[in-house]
Amino acid sequence: MQKIVAAVLAAFAVLPLANAAQANDKVTYVIDWFPGGDESFPYVAQKEGIFAKNGLDVTLLVGRGSSDVITRLGTGVVDFGSGGIAALFGGVAEHQVPVKATMSVFSKQPDTIFVTEGSPITKITDLKGKTVATATFSSSNVLWPVVARTNGLDPDSVNLLKVDPTTLAALLAGGKVDATINWLTDGPETANVLKNTGKKLVAMPWSKMGLDGYGLSVYASDKQIKEHPDTVARFNASYFEGMQIAMASCKRAADDLHALVPQVEPEVAVEQCEVANSLIKNEVSAKTGIGNLDPALLRADWEWVAKSLNYKMDLVNPEAVVDRRFIPKSGT
C-alpha cells in the first residue's frame, strides 16, 4: 500500500472516456479555522480543478478548532479534515475517536503567544496573574498546561478565557486581554487588526520554548479509510498538489483562496502563506520529508500531550493514530 497514491492516480490516467463522464465521488472536508493563506491548500485544489481531476467532488466546510474537527470526523459528519495533531491524540486518549492522521503539513509546531509591543509580558512567566484568551476548540489548549509548567509558569495562575476564534485579535487590540494563544500563521491578520489601533504585534513561539513535534496534519475517518482507501489516496494527492502550488507561489494560492472566499484579503493571505511555508519546509522536513509522519516526532507529540493531560505514556500508541499508506510519494 506504500505506493497507493501513485497506483490510484495512474489508474485514473487510463480510464476509458465513458468513465470520465461519471460523477465524481462526493466527500466533505472541514478546515479547523476560518480559511486563510496558511491553510489555502484545499482551496487551491478546489479552484484549480485538482480535486475534480482526481475524481473528487469536495464540499469545503469551516470548523471552530482542531478538537471540533476531530469531533465531526469521529461522529461521521465529515470525511476529511485538518488540524493540530495534539487534538487527535487527546481525542484518541479520551474517547478512542475513529480518526487517523494520514499526512503531516506543518513539521514545526505553530503554537504561540501574542502580545502587543510595549507590553510588560516579555517571557511566559510574565503571564502570571494575567488574562489570556484562546479559541475554545484549539489544539493549543491541549499543550498549554505542560508548555507553561515546562517554562516555569503555573497554568492555574493564568486567567484563561476560551472564546470564539474570530474574536481573538479584537480582544487583544482592544486591551480586553493581556495576551492570546494563537498559531503563528495568525500573525499577519492579527497584526492587521492591531494596526488599526496603533499597536504592533509581538509573537512568542512555543517552538522556542522547547515544544517539538508536528502541528497541522490531514485527517481521515476510519470509516473512509476502510471503505474507500482509493478516495483517501486521491484526496491526499490533491491536497499535497495544492501545498506544492502554495509553496511555489503564495500569490497564486492567495488569489485562488480569495476567489472562493471573497472576505479573505489577498495581501494578508500571502503573508500567512509565507509563514506557513516556513512551518512546512524547514530543517525538520529536510530530514524527514514533507508530508511524512516521522515516528520520533510523532512520539514527541504524544509525550507533550500525555504530560499536559496527566496520561500514562502507554495509554496511546502513537503509531496507532496514523496511517502512512496515503502520504504522497513526492512527500517521502
PyMOL commands that set and color helices and strands:
alter all, ss='L'
color gray80, all
select helices_A, chain A and resi 4-13+17-20+37-39+41-47+50-53+66-74+85-95+124-127+140-150+155-157+165-173+184-195+206-209+222-227+229-248+250-260+266-280+283-288+295-309+313-315+318-321+324-326+329-331
alter helices_A, ss='H'
color red, helices_A
select strands_A, chain A and resi 25-31+56-62+80-84+99-104+111-116+131-135+159-163+179-183+201-205+216-221
alter strands_A, ss='S'
color yellow, strands_A
deselect
rebuild
show_as cartoon
